[in-house]
Amino acid sequence: MSPPTKSGVSPIVWILLLVVALCLVMGVGGLVMCRSVVGQATETAGCAITGSMIQKATLAYAQEKGQLPPAATWQDEIRPYYARLHSKITKEMDTEMEGAPGFATDMVKGMIPPGPEAEWVCKTSGRLTGLFYNANVAGKKLDQITDKAGTPMIFEADLPTDGNRKNLNMAYAKQDPKKAPKILNERRDWLVIHFEGDPDFGSSSSSSSMDFDFKTEDALEPKDAQTPAPSPVGETQ
């Protein structure tokens, strides 16, 4: 297995692998239990990683376009930025898991977020929930968001009953904690992603936020891949 990199997801990968190793010591019964525990943990981490990627992709979009995406098409608008982050984390995960046992790789890869063209949803113990864009901030300029650490950009909520899972959006409202998804038979808090800060699961644990070290610039198109500006008349590049 390759040594840890500076990737923001590396600590989580190694913690989960340590849990797997401890479960193996417990024998077959421990491994069965391990699959369940680690599986639920990776699902929750994957939800937070997806939210963090959406946050950085949205900020990159606003940086280039001068305003936040419209509510009705926000997912379509930020997809190219999200795709760059998804490619980055997939490559880093493959590198970090090189040489790991197959079953461990399968469990840890459960953290990889849905692809750019997939449904951007969270899965917790078999239950699907949606990641909604806060319609109250749609179309605004970033400098109009005065409390970036306290203003929700993306938040988790139950999927709509009409079956739609694309461009989910509505005005932010605190969700009912009694209806939140369960992990290890205990309800966790609903995920909220603010304009600044880490993915936040509220008071679900003593460490309620997760830092994945994604950067907004990672979602932008590399400068050397951008179309060069046209040359003035009479000049050649």
Secondary structure by P-SEA (a helix, b strand, c coil): ccccccccaaaaaaaaaaaaaaaaaacaaaaaaaaaaaaaaaaaaaaaaaaaaaaaaaaaaaaaaccccccccccccaaaaaaaaaaaaaaaaaaaaccccaaaaaaaacccccccccccccccccbbbbbcccccccccccccccccccccccccccccccccccccccccccccccccccccccccccccccccccccccccccccccccccccccccccccccccccccccccc
